[in-house]
Amino acid sequence: MSEENWIKQAPELPQTMPAAVLTGYGDPDMFRIEHVPLPSPAPHNEVLIEVKAAGVNPFEAKMRRGWLAGLFPLPLPHVLGTDLAGVVVRKGFDVSELEVGDRVYGLVDPMRQGSYAGYVAAPSYLVRRMPANLDFAEAAAVPMAACTAWYGLVDMAGIGPGSRVLIQAASGGVGAFAVQIAKARGAWVAATCSAANRAFVESLGADLVIDYATQAMSEAVSDLDVVLNCIGGETALESYKVIRRGGQLLIVLRGDQVELEARQRMMEEYGVVTREVAFSAQPQILDELRPLIEQGKIKVNLEKRLPLTEVAEAHRLLDEGGRRGKLVLDIEGAG
C-alpha cells in the first residue's frame, strides 16, 4: 500500500493533538498539557487510534517518579499511558484483524508515546475489539489491571474450581478484577480491604471479607492455595503463614533487597512458591476476558473519570492509595 492510500483510509486528521507531557521525573506537577504532533505509525503492521479514554495505573505513577527508570528509562519529555480505548482511524496494509472504525481497547508499549493523548500508534496485535457492553471509559479501565490479575491467577497459578484464594487490597484496580476472575473460575475467594470498602468488595462476590485494620489474616484464613498480594512489605511476608505447603504467593510489587531476602527465608520455612507478577503486554488475555465481561461475570468499577487536563489530580489520587476501582482520563473533547 502506498503512503497515499495509507493516508486516504480515514478523513483528514489534525496536525497536532492534546497530550499530557511528563517533563521530568517527580511529583504530579511535572505534567504539562501541550499540543504535540500526531504519532506516525508504521504503514505495515500498526494502527493509529483516536484515543477516547485512558486508564491511569500505579505502574505509570512509578514511572513518573523515576522508580522504574532502570527498566524503563523514559526519553523525557514523554507522554505516559499504557491503557486505552478508542477508534481505529488508520491501519497498516497487512493488518487484517482490525478495520478503520473499529472500537478497540488494549495496551501500548510504555517506552513509546502513550495514551494520555488524542491519538496513539500501536502494533495491531496489542489491541482488541472492545466488549460490546462497555463504554470507552469502562473499556480503558480494563487492560493492565485485569490482565495482571488474570496472568497471575490463571496463567501462573492455574486456579480453578475448588481453589482457595486470598486477594489482598481487593478494592483496588487489580484486586477488584482479581476477585471477580477468581470467582468466575470457580474458586473460593477471601479478600482484604478497609471497613469503608467492605460493601464494595462483597458486591464483587468475595466469600469472606477481612478488615485488615481489625483482624489479622492468620485469624481469618488458613490452608490457602494462592494469595495475590498487591501491597508488598510486611503484608506480603505475613501471607506465607496462611498458605498451605506447596501453595503459591503471587506478588505484584517487586520489593527492596531487604524484603526479597526475607521472602527467601519465608519460602524455605513455609514451603511456599513465590512468584512476581510483572507487567507485560498479554493482549490475548483480553480475548479471554471479553466474553466474561459481556456476560456480566466481570464488571468494571470506575472510581472517577477526569478530563485529560486533570491528569495531575489523577496521579495525586494514585499517590494517596486506598482506591476503590479504577481512575480514567476522558480524552475525547480535550481539544
JOVENRA-V920973 format. One record per helix or strand of 3 or more residues. SS is the DSSP state (@ for helix, = for strand). FROM is the first residue (numbers start at 1). TO is the last residue. If there is no record, write none. Layout:
{{SS:FROM:TO} {SS:FROM:TO}}
//
This chain:
{{@:3:7} {=:16:22} {@:28:30} {=:31:37} {=:46:56} {@:58:65} {=:83:91} {=:103:107} {=:119:123} {@:124:126} {=:127:129} {@:136:140} {@:143:156} {=:164:167} {@:173:184} {=:188:193} {@:195:203} {=:208:211} {@:217:220} {=:224:229} {@:233:242} {=:243:251} {@:257:270} {=:273:276} {@:284:294} {=:302:307} {@:308:320} {=:326:330}}
//
